[in-house]
């Protein structure tokens, strides 16, 4: 009988290339899975779980202001800030009813000992762990309150993750494993909701705006702009700009993965247009010329333009890494760029 081997899709290659236990952009995952079916999403999260990869959910777009969902999300965020005090919720609020229900469950038991009993096949231990874990699900889900998915829906998904953790536990630190499984379930709920909301198109527009700002500042300043400068031009927070920057870096890695899975005759038109920008063209040209520079000057440009990992660093960050002042870094960068221009 012949053994059939199937080529991995680009997103599988990318996820399997990520460092074990690292964090990746939820935006990037959604982009990679665009056009894929629900089975592919399940497979992607299986890889995330197996490699202990976490998703950065911090900058996923929110529902349109003024919508009923947005108002409820804002209300739930306020509930969390108030410590989820049920007396501050309306009497018929489903979230209040659920919190009051689990508050009446027994809250005692040593999870470590119960986990050992679970491994010995004690069904009662599984039920106790489930009861004890419900409040932990609420705690973890509350960190995402106000972000796209209603809190009670998040809690229900987290409860599924809790039960999966109990059913699949095979040893080790139970609490850490339980929390990771709950987190995975919540991340999946966020990603699925984002997919259903058409977030991918919004993401593409955001990335286009970022690249346009990047190119404009590069031409204006004559150097690679800092995250703070990009954030100011785009009217977003530095954290949001940094997340977008990481997504662009991940896209470059994804392109490399796509090249590994595509036949050599594949058309260049099928590739993502990231490399067509003046910014990335300049980075590529600098990379070709770095060998002609002093080793430290080459390192400065590599770090400033993010040529090694696609993550540019500010002059202050490079200075701290190399034991120089920001002024020294800027001066050496300018001199190195001037030297490169004479070589072109």
N, C-alpha and C positions, 0 to 999 in steps of 0.2 A: 504493500500500500504506500502511495506517495505521501510525503509530508508537505503540507501546504504552508507557506509562510506569507503573511500579509504585510505589506508595507505600512508603516505607521503614518498617520496623518500629521500635518505640520504641528498642530496643537499638541499631539502626543509627544512628538520629538522635543518640542519646547518644554513641556512640563517635566519630562524625564531628564532634561538637561539642567533643570533648576537645582540648586544646592539643597540638600536635605534639610528640612526645617526652616527654609527661608520664606519670605513673604513676597507675593506677587500682586500686581494691581488687578482689582476686580474688573476695572474698565477693560484691561487687556484680555482677560479671560472671556468676557462677553464678546469682544471683537473677534477673538479666535474662533468662538463657537457660533458666530453669525451664520445662519443658513443650515446649521446642524440640527438634527432632531433631538428629542428628549433623551433617547438612548445614549447619544454622544455626551450630553450633559452629565448623565449618570456615570459614564465611564470617566469623564474628566474629574469628577469629584472622588471617584475611587482612587485615581492617581494622586489627587491632593491628599487624601487620607493616608495612603500607603507611604507617601514621601513626607508626610507631616508638614505639608505646605499650607500656609495661611493666606487669606485674602485681605488685602487692604481695601476696606469698604468706605473709607473716610470721605471720599469725594464723589460718591455716586450722586447724580442729580436728584433733586427733590421734586415731589409733585408740584404742579402749577399752583402758585399762591392763590388763595381764595377758594380753592376747590374744597369740597366736603371732606375729602381724604386728608388734605393738607391741614385743615382746621382740627381734625381729630388727632393727627400726628402731633401737632403742636400741643394740644391738650394733654396727650399722653406723656410728652416730654416734661410738661409741668407737673404731672402726677409723680413722675420719677424724682424730680427735683424736690418734691414734698415728701419723699420717702415712701411713696405708694400707700399713703394713709387712706384707707378705704372710706373713712368718715367724710373725706373731702370729695368723694365721687358721688354721682347720683345713685339713688337706691337701686334702680333697675339696670345700672351699667353692667354689662356682661363681664367686664374686667374685674369689677368689684365683687361680683358673685363668685368668680373663680378664686380670687385671692382669699375670700372668706372661707371658701370650701377647703382649700389646702391648708389654711391656718388651723383647721380643726383636726388635721391628721397628726398622728403621734410624731413628735420631733426628737426622738431619742434613739440611740443605737450607735455602736462603734462601726463606722464604715469599713475600717481595716479588717476587723474580725468578720464582719458580714461578707466582705469580699472573699475571705478565705473559705467561709462556709459555702459561698456561691460556687467556688471551684470544686468543692466536694459534692456538688449536686443538690444543695439545699434550696428547694423552690421557695420556701418561706423567706430565705435571705434575699432572694431576688425581689420579692414583693416589698420587703423592708427598704432595700436600697432604692427602689423606685419611689416609695413614699418620701424617703429622706432627700432624694434628689430633686423633687419638684420645686422646692424653694430655691435651689441652686440654679435651676433653669430660669426662674424668674429673675434672679440676680444677673445672670449673664445676658439674658434677652433685654433687660432694662438698659444695658449699655448702648443698645441700638434704637432705643425709643426715639420716635420722631423722624426716623430715617426710612422712608418709603413703605415699609411693611408695618401694619398695625400690630400693636404689642401682643394682643391675645393670639393673633396668628403666629407671631414669632414664638410665643410660649408653646403653642401646640407643636410646632416644628421642632423646637428644642426638646420637648417631651419625647418625641420620636427618636431623636438622637440619644437621649438618656437611656431609653429602653434598648436601643441597638448596642449601646455601650455595655449594658448589663448582660445582654445575650451573647456578645462576642468577647467579653473579658476573658483573658487567658493568663493573667498574672502580671506582676509589676505593680507600679503605683496606681491604684484604682482611681483616686481623685483626679490625677492629671489626665488619665485616659478618658474618664467620664467628661471632664471639661472640654477636652479636644473634640470628642464626638458631638457634644452639644454645640460647640462653636462651628463645626463643619455643617451641621444641620441648619443653623441660623444663616451661615454664609450662602448655602444653597438656596434658601428661601429668598434671600436678597437678590441673588443673581437671577433666579427664575422670574421674580417680579420685575426686575430691570429689563429682562428680555421681553416680557409681555408688554412693557411700557414703551418699547421702541427706543431704548436708551442708545443703541448702537449708532443711530443716525446723529443723535445729539453729541455723542462722543467724537464722531468724525469732524463735526463742525468745530468743537472745542480744540481738537488737535490741529486743525487747519489754522484757526486763529492764533494758536500758540506758535506755530512755525512761522506765520507771517510776522508776528511780533518779534520773534527771534531774529529773523532776517533783517527787519527794519532797524533793530537796535545794533546788530552787528555792523551794518553799513554806517549807522550814525556814530557809534562809539569807536569803531575800528578795532574792536576786541569782542570776545565772547561775553555777552551780558550775564550778570549774576541773576540768581533766582529772584532776589528782591526787586531788581530792576524789571524783570519780566512780569512779576506779580503786579507791580505798580502800573505798568503799561496796559495790562489786561484787566485791571481793577478786580483782582482776586487776591486771596491770601498767599503768602509764601509757601505755606503747606500745600495748598492746592496746586501751585505752580510746580513744586517739587514732585508731586504725585504725577502730574502730566508729563514732566520730564522723564520720570522713571518709565512711564508707559511708552514713550517714544523709544527709550533705550530697549525696552522689551520687544517693541515692534521690529527693531533691527535684528534682534536675536531670532525672532520668529521668521523674518525673511531668510536668514541663514538656514533655518530648519526647512523652510519651503524649498530652497534650492537643493537640499539633500533628497527631497522626496519627488522633485519634478524631473522629467527627462531633460537632457541637455538642449533639445530643440525647442523647449518651451519659450513662448514669446515674451519679450521684455514687457509687453503691454500688460501682462497678467500680474506683474509685480506691483506692490504698493508704492505710491509715489514719494515715499519719504526721502529716498536718495536723490530725487530730482531737485531738491531745494538748494539754493545757493549756500546755505549754511552747511549742509552735509557735504557738498562738493568741496567747500573750502577745507573742511576737516579732513577729507580724503587727501587733498593735495598736500596739506601740512604733514600728514602722516608719511607721505612719500619722501618728504624733504628732511625729516627730523634727523636722519642719519648724518647729515652734514653739519649738525650743531654740536656744541659742547654738551656733554652728557647731562649736566644739571639743567641747562637751558632747554634741552629736549624734554626732560622730565617736567619742567615747569609748563611748557606748552601742552604736553600730554595731559597733565592734570587740569589745566585751565580749560582746555577744549574737550575734556572727557574722552580722549581718544582710545583709552584702554577699555572702558566699560560704558561709554556713552553718557557719563554723568559729569558734566562740567562742574568745576569747583571755583569758588570766589578766590580773589587774591589773598584775602585773609585766611581762608582755609588752607591754601597751598603754603602760605607763609608759616602757619603753625606746623604743618607736616614737615617742612624742610628747614625749620629753624631760622627763617628770614622774616623781615617785616613785610607788610603789605606793599609798602612803597618800593622796596627792593624787588619784590616779585613783579610789580607793574613795570618797573624800569627794565628789568631783564626780559620780560615778555615783549615789550615794545622793541628792544634792540634785536631780539631773536626774530621777530616778525619782519623787521627791516632787513635783516640778513637774508631771510628766506625770499623776500621780494627781489633781491638782487640776483637770486638763483633762478628765477622764473623766466 
